[in-house]
């Protein structure tokens, strides 16, 4: 029997516009269980200090909280602790790779390959690298079902490709890409693969060693932890060779008036005072996710997604995108005929159903789909069939509210 997770999430027991809250915007951010909130308060109330910089007890405790969190993250994704860089989010992690690896290693006539399904965070930085270095930016497009085009990959992933940047799971379509196979293809031609794991790490088991990813980025706030803490994983030999992205306190070895030598990994990439409270929250979030288990997370999300898609397909005025594939997690993008997605989201909000409407920071993909925006419902393990039923009830009311029925 599925646990009632609502008991652990006070916000989910609340109301929105006078209705019980059905929170279906988990691709944007997830809600926080009480244990995560307690861990943050416990850090700030009991051992708040700068890590790495003091020999007094509070600083030693803060250092332990911070480094214990790093080890937990490393274990969670199958990495070495020295390969885990704390950032403020996946966007910063991907920018770190673009600036420190991309600008250093790419030259004119090199090529960068990305997919049209990328979040802007794994797209805009590569536009910058291409302009700055003279490298060519190429795109992999999608087949009719929303999967990456195998023909495009075969034609465009070549010896000239130095970076292949790809999302593990699309934040618009929810389609899961086979990163292990893509990494093998990339390495065959001498390319480095950069993986956006923002939508995968919270929902499916990720082992960077098994995937053979060179870099992988994700955000804590999409997996129950607070905003402002993110992670970059990078293979150690690559990180060792990269210059720092930010420079200043706590990332140095020695500084003279004219020269600076930098600390070893991972501190080389963690300039300034870090978000230790966020790291404490991320550590507690990983404990909670491990307690639920990925088998249960995937089972719940698969049930909700299958149920929602089947019921939405019954409505002739609903258009679904990327929903006829098996390799999909709990993200559903749709539109209602003759109604703008922002109007749909506003009507659903009045019924207490929270979804996202817009381009989802993936404008090239929405344009490729022939849309300017879509509605998006996204699930996590604390959602229930009742949440889906309320989504369906609200969707069926939209056209009559707009006087189109």
N, C-alpha and C positions, 0 to 999 in steps of 0.2 A: 504494500500500500504506500502511495506517495506521501511523504511528509508534508504537512502544512507549513511551508516555509514562511508564510506571512507573519507568524509569531516572532520571527527574528528580524523583521523589517518594519519598524514603526510607520514609516512613510506610506507603505503599501496598505496599511490599515486605515489610512485617512480618506478624506473626501476631496473631490475636485468639482467645483461648480455645483455643490450640493449632492453629488453622486459618489458612490464608492469609486475609487480610483482603479482603472484598468491601465496599467503603465506598459505601453508597447513601443517604447523608444529606446530599447536596450542597446541598439547598435551605436547610438549617440553616447549614452552613458548609462551605467547600471546604478541601482540603489544600493545602499550600504547597510549591512547587518549590524546589529547592536554590538557584536564582538569587535568589529572593525572600528566603530566609533569609540568604544572603550579603550582600544589599544592606542589610538591617537591621543585621547585625553590622558591616558596613563603615561605616555611619553612626556607630554608637555607639563603634566602635573607632578611627575616624579623624577625625571632625569634630563630636563631640557638643558642642553649645552652644545657647543660646537664639537663635533667629533674630530679626532685625530690631532687636536691642537692643545690639549691640556693634560697634565698628569694628575689633576685633582679628580675626586671620585665622580662628580657629575659628568665630566668630559669622558672619563673612561666608560661610564655606563652608556652614554650617548654613542660612543664609538662601537660598543658591543651591539646595541640595538641596530645600528646602521649596517655593520658588517654581517651580523646574523641574518638580516634581511637579504643581503646580497647572496649569501650562501643558500638561503631558501629559494630565491629566484633561480639560481644556478641549478639546483637540484630539480626544480619544477620543469625546466626545459632541457635538462641533460647537458649542462655546460660546466665549464670550469669557472670558479668565482672571479678569476682575473679577466675573464671574457665578458663580464657583466658590467656595463656602464649605466649608472643612474642618470636619467635626464628628467625633463619635466613632462614629456609626453612622447608619443610615437613620432609626431611631427619634428620635434627637435632631434630625435634619434636619426631620422632619415636625412635631415639637413646636415647633421654631423658627418654622415657617410658621404654626402654629396660634396661638402666643402673639404673635408680632410682626406678622403680617398679619391673622389672624382676629380677635383681640381688638380690634385697632385699627379695623378696617373694617366689622365686622358690627354690626347693631343689631336691636332687636325688629322682628318681622315679616319680616326677611330669612330666607332658607332656605339650608341646607347640604345638598347631595345627595352621598351616598356609596353604595357598593354593599355588599350583604350578604356579598360575597366578600372584604372587606378584612381584612388582617392587623390585629391590635389597634393597631398603631402608627399606622395611618391611619384609626382608628375612635375610640379612646378620647380622643385630643386634641380631636376634633370634638364629642364629647359635652360636654367641658369648655367649649368655645367656645359651644356652644348654651346651656348653663346660664348662663354668665356674661353673655351678651349678650341673651338672650331670643329668639335665632334658633331656627327650627324645623329639626330634623334629620330628613331624609327618606331612604328607602332605595330603591335599584334592586334588584329581585330577578332571579332567573335563570329561563331557560326549561328545558324538560325535559332538554336536553343539557348544561346548565351555562353556556351563554352568557348575557350580560346581556340582559334582556328589552327588546326594541326598543320595545314598547308602554309599558313603565314609563318609559323614558328620554323618550319623546315626551310623556308625561303630566306628568312630574315635573321635567324640566329647563326651567324657565320664567324669566320676567323677574325673579321673586322670588329665584331661585337666585343667590347671590353667590359660592359656592365649590362646585365639583364635585371631590370627592376620589375617585380611582379607581386601582386597581392596574393596572399594565401587564400583568403575568402573575400569575395566582393561585398563591399558594404551596401551596395544597391541591390544586387541580385541574389546574394547569399550562396553563390556557386563556389564550390571548393576546387581549387586548382591542385594538381598533383605536383607538389613542390619537389618531392624526391626525384621524380622523373625529369622535371624541368632543370633541376640542379645538375643532374647527370649530363643532360644535353648541353647545358652551359659550360660545364667543365671540359667536355670533349673538345670544344672549340676555344678553350682558354679564357672564357668569360667568368667574371665574378657575378654571383647572383645575390641580389638584395631583396629581402622578403618583407613585405608589410604584413605583420602578424596581428594587427590590432583587432581583427574580427575572429582570428583563429585561436589564439592562446586562451581566451576565456571560455571557449566552447568545445574544443577537441584537444586530445593529448598532442603536445608538440615536443619532439625530441630533435634538437638541432643537429646532433650527431648523426642520427638516422636520416634526417632530411638532407644532410650535407650542405646546409645553407651557409653562405659566407657571412652574411649579415642578416639579422632579424630584429625588427622593431615592434614594440607594443606599448600600450598605455595601461596604467593601473586602473584608471577610473572606469574602464569598460569591463573590469573584472572585480567589482565590489570595493575597490580601494578608493582613497580620496583622489580628487583632481590634483594635478601638479607633480605627479610621480610617474615616470616612464622608464623604459629599459631599452638599451641597445645591446644586443649580443653581436659579437664579432669574433671571427677566428683569431686566435692570439697572434699568429705571425703577421696577419694583416694589420691588426691594431698596433702592434709594435712598430711597424714601419710608417704609420700615419702620424702627421704632425697634429698637435692639439687643435681643437676647434675653438675653445675659449682659453684665455690666459689670465692668470692672476694668482690669488691665494690658494694654497693647499694643493696645487698641481705642479709644484716646483721641487727641484732637488736643491740647487744653489742659484742664487742671483747675485751678480756683481753689477757695477754701474753700466756695463756695456753688454753683458752676456747672461743668459739663463740656461740652465739645464733642467730637464723636466723629470718629474717623478715617474716611477714605473707604473704599469697597469695595475688597477684601473684608474688610479688617482690622476693620471696624466690628462684624462678627459673630464674630470670633475672639478672644475675651477669654482672657487668661492664657497660660501656656506651652503650646504646641501639641505634638501627637504627630508630631514631625519624623521619627522612626524609622519610624512607621507610614506617613507620606507617602512615604518612600523605598521602603518595601515595596510600596506601591500603584503607584508608578511602575514598579518592576521587574515587577509583576504585569501591568500594561498592556502592557509590552514582550513578555512571554511570550504573552499572549493574542493580540496582534497577530502574533506569530510563528506561532502555530497557524492563525489566520485564522477568521473567523466562518463562512465557507463550510464549512470542515472541522468546526468545532464543531457546527454545525447538522446536518451530514450524519451525524456519529457519533451524536448524541443522537436524531435521527429514526430511525435504524436500530435503536438499542437500545429506544426506546419502542415502535416498531411491533412488534418481535419480542416484547417482554415482554407487551404487551397481548394479542397474538394467542395466546400460550401460556397466559396467565392465564384467558382466556375459555374455554379448554378444560376448566377445572376447575369443576365445577358448584357447588361450595361457596364459590367466590370471588365476591364482589360488587364491581364496579368503579364508580367515580364519575367522571363527566366524561371518559370515554374514547372516546366515539363522535363526536368532532369532529376536524376536520382542523387547526384552528388551536390546536395544542397543542405544548408543549415537554416535556422529559423529566421530568415529575412524574406519578407514578401513585399515586392513593389507592385503597385497597381494604380490604375486611374478609373474614374467614373465618367462615363460618356457625358459630355457637355457641361461638366462641372470642374472648375479649376481646383487643383490639389489643395491650395490654401483654404478654399471654401470648405472642402471636405474635412480638412483637419480642424477647422473652426467649429463645424457642426458636431464632429465627434467629441471635441473638447467639451462642448456644452453637455454632452451625455456622460462625461467623466472618462472618456477613452483618449489616451494620449498617444498619438502617432506623429511621425515626422512628415512634412511636406516640403518639397523643394528639389534642388538638384543634388543634395546630399554630398556637397564638395566633390562632385564627380561630373562636371559639366560636359566633358567630351563624351562620356558614356551616355548621359541622358540625350545629348544631341544625336549620338549614334542610334539610339533607340527611337529616334524621331519625336522626342518629347522635349519640352522645356523644363518640366518638373514631373515628379511622381509622388504618390503617397507611399509611405513605407511603414509597415508594422514589423516589429522585430521582437523576438521572444527571448526569455532566459528561463532558467529552471524554476524560478519562483512564480512564473505565470501558470495559469490554469485554463482548463477548457471553458470555464465561466468567463474569463477574460476574452477568449475568442468569440464566445457567443455574444457578448456585449459589443464587440467590434462588428460582428455580422449584423446585429440588430441596428446599430447606428448607421452602418453603410446602407442598409435597406431604407433608412429614413431620409437619406441625403437628397434624392431627387424630388421627393415630395416637399421637403423644406424649401428647395429651390424652385418649387412650382413647375417641375418638369414631368412629374408622374401623371 
